[in-house]
Amino acid sequence: MVVEPFNAVWFGFLGVMALAGVALHLVLRHRPRVVQVRVCMALGGASVALYTFFTFKSIGNPGMPEVVFWQNLPFHFCNIVAWGLLPAYWFGLHPPRSALMVRAVAALRTVCYFLGALAGLLTLTSPVIVYIGHPLCSVESIGFYGVHSMNVILGTLLGSLGFFKPTVLGAIKSVGYVFVLMVAVIFPLDLLMRVTVDPNVNYFYLFNPENADILEIAHAAIPIPVLYWIPLIPVAVLGCLGQAYLYKAVVRVVTRFSRPRAAVVV
């Protein structure tokens, strides 16, 4: 059984992960905050460890020459989210004292909930080509699909468990935060590494889409490095707004059905 986008195994794997996310919410929603933080941090730590293991295993695999060290440091967006989820939950037990740190943690949670979960979901539908076609129980499949699924689950739980309140403004801000990170940090990092260690470094896929279907569409319209991301910004905003409105709808439904019914007077 190999995992390829939209085959039966792929749907089965993602179905299990979706059920796991719902089950985690139901199990943790009435638990003390300390339990929620410890469970989510344990899962986040396991995700980071799994990401590290399968990445280095792939780097050392002669059958996967496309996976090289300098192009697989933890600077891809989904890797940053996997690491960022740890402090996002940790500060749930250790609230920051300075106003600057409070804003920084709020921004981190906003990014992990909105674009972090959205990017994880989109990556599951359009994975890197070297991770397509591996057996379901292989390290490559469990690692790649498991880590990105965990980004979706843990990112969503930040909102559903009340670590922060997703808003429409937060959805828009999350895109802005990542855009600033992309332009101010990742693009200079890419340029520096391309002229010093590896001319094919491509974190955040700023120079080419590397066969990712979603990015290929934008690159076909604007075949210019970095600039081809511009059409994707409104798409990302719409996706994040969809998450915000979905959250509001779910809260409204849950609140309606959880209200105690008025006693019937006989």
N, C-alpha and C positions, 0 to 999 in steps of 0.2 A: 504494500500500500504506500504509494508515493503521494506527497503533498504538492499540489499545483493549484493556483488560484481558480476557485469556482468548481473544482471537482468534488466528488462526494466526500472524500477524506478531509478536504479543506473545510467544507461546510460542517462536517461532524466535529472537527477540532474546534472551530470557532463557536459552534453551538455549545459544546462542553464548557468552553471558557466563559461564554455569556451566562450560562447557568451558574457557574462558579461565582461570577461577579454578583449576581442577584442573591445567591445563597450567603455570600460574605456580608452583604448589606443587611439581610434579614437576621443573621446571627449576631452582628455587631451593633445594630442600631440602638439597642437598649442597654448595652454594656457600658461600664465606666470608661471614661476617656482614656485612662491608662491602659486598659485592655485593648481598646481600638488602636491606640498608637503602637503598642508593642506588636500586635498582630500585623498591622500594615507595614511597620518598619521591618519586621522579620521577612515578610513577603518581598518588600522592596530590596532588602539586602540579598535575598536569594536570587532575585532577578538580576541584580548587578553582578553577582558572582557567576551566574549562568552566562550572562552576556560576556564577561571576561573570559570564561573558560572556552565557550564555543568560538569566540573570535580568535583566540590564540591557537586553538586546535585547527581552525580553518587556515590561519597564516602558515602553520607548519604542514599543511596537507599538500603534497605534490600535485594532487589532482585538482587543486583549486589555486592555480597560479595567479588568478586575478586578485586574490585577497593578500595584500601586502601590508607590512607593519605600518609604514608612515601614513597610509590611507585609512587606517582603522584605529587610530587613537580615539578616545572618547569625546570627540568633538562633533560628531553627527548629532542632529537635533534630538532624535529619539534616545540616544545615549545620554545626552545632557539631562533629558527629562527623567530617565531612570535614576540617575544620581540625584537630581533635584527633588524627587519625591521623598527622599530620606529626611532632609531638613524640613521639608514641607510638613511632614508628620511630627518630627521631633519637637518642633516649636509648639505643637499642640499641648505638650506637657511643660515646656519651658518658654513661656511667652517672652519675647524680646522686650527690653525696657526702653530703649531709645526709639524716638519717633521714626528715625530713618530706618531702623531695622524692622519696625512694624510695617512700614510701607514696602520694604524689600520682601518680607515674608508674604505679604498680601499679593504682591506682584508675582512671586514664585508660584503660589497656589493658583493664581489666575491663569498663568501660562500652562501649568501642568493639567489643570482641569479642562481648559478650552483647547488650545492648539496641541498640547501634549497628547491628550486622548484622541483628538481628531487626526493628528499625524500618525499615531499608532494604528488607528483604524484604516487610514488610507494606505499605509505601508503594508498592511495585511492583504489588501486587495491588489497591490502592485509591488510585490517584493523585489528585492535585488535579484537579478537573474541567476547569480551563483547559488542562491538558496532555494531555487525552484527544482522540483523533481527528486528531492531526497526522500528516503523512507520515513514514514511517520515517526518511528521510534528512534531515529538517528539524532545525534547531538545537534546537528545542523538544523533540523526541522523543529525539534523541541526548543532549542535555544532561540532561533530567529522568531518563530511564531509565538513562542511562550513569552519572551521578553516584551514584544510589542503588544501582545494581549494584556500583559500585566500593566503596561503603561496606560492602556485604556481603562482597565478595572480600577487600579489605584488612583488614577487621575479623577475618575468619576466619583469614587468614594469620598474624595475630599469634599465634594459638594453634598452628596447624599447623606453623609454622616455629620454634616454641620461644621466642618473645619473652617469653611468660609461660605458666603452666600453668593452663588453665581448671579450676575446681573447682566443686563444688556450692555451697559457701559463697560463692565469688565470684559465682555466678549470682544468689544472693539479695542479696548486697551491691550488685550493679550496679543493681538496682531501687531500693534504698535511696539510693544516690548520686544517681540521677536525680530521685528524689522530693524530696530535699533541694534540689537545683538548681532544680527546678520551683517549690517553695514559697518558698525563700529568695531566689532571684535573678529568675527569669523572671516570676513573678506580680507582684512589685513593679515590674518593668520594664514589663510590660504595662499596669498601672494608670497608671504615670507617663506613658507615651507616649499612652495613651488620653485623658488629660486635658490633654495639652500639644500633641501634633502630629497625632494621627489617632485618632478614637473607635473605629475598626474594627481597631486593632492586636490581633493574636491569636496571638502566638508560643506554641508548644507546644499550640495549639488549646485553650487553657484556657477560652475563653468560648463557643465553638461549634465543631462538627466540620467546618464548611465543606465539607459534602457528601462527606466521606471515609466510605465505607461502614462501616468498622470502628468508627469513632467514633460514627457515627449510632446504632448499636445501643445503646451505653451512654447516649447523650444521650436516647434515647427512654425509657429506664428512669428516668433522673434528669435532667430538663431544667433543671438548675441549673448555672451556670458554675462551673468548677473541680471542684465536687463530683461531677460526672458521670464524672470520671476514677477515682473510688474503685473501682468494680467492675472496672476495667481492671488494677488493681495485681496481684491474684492471677492474672489471665490472663498478665500480663507475667512474673510469677514462674514460672509453669508453662512458658511458652515458653523462658525462660532455663535452667530445669532440664533441659528437653529438649535444649538445646544442650550442656549439661554432660555429660549421660549419653551423648549421641551421640558426643561427643569421646572419652569413656572407651571406648565400644564400638569406635570406629575404631582407637584406639591399641592396644586388645587384639588386634584382628584383624591389624593390620599387624605387631605384635610377634610374633604366632604364626607368620605366614607368612614373616617375615624371619629367623627363627632358622635357623642352619646345621644341616643334617641330619647326623645321626651317620654316620660312615663305616661302610660295610658290610664286615665281616671275612669273607673267604672262606677 
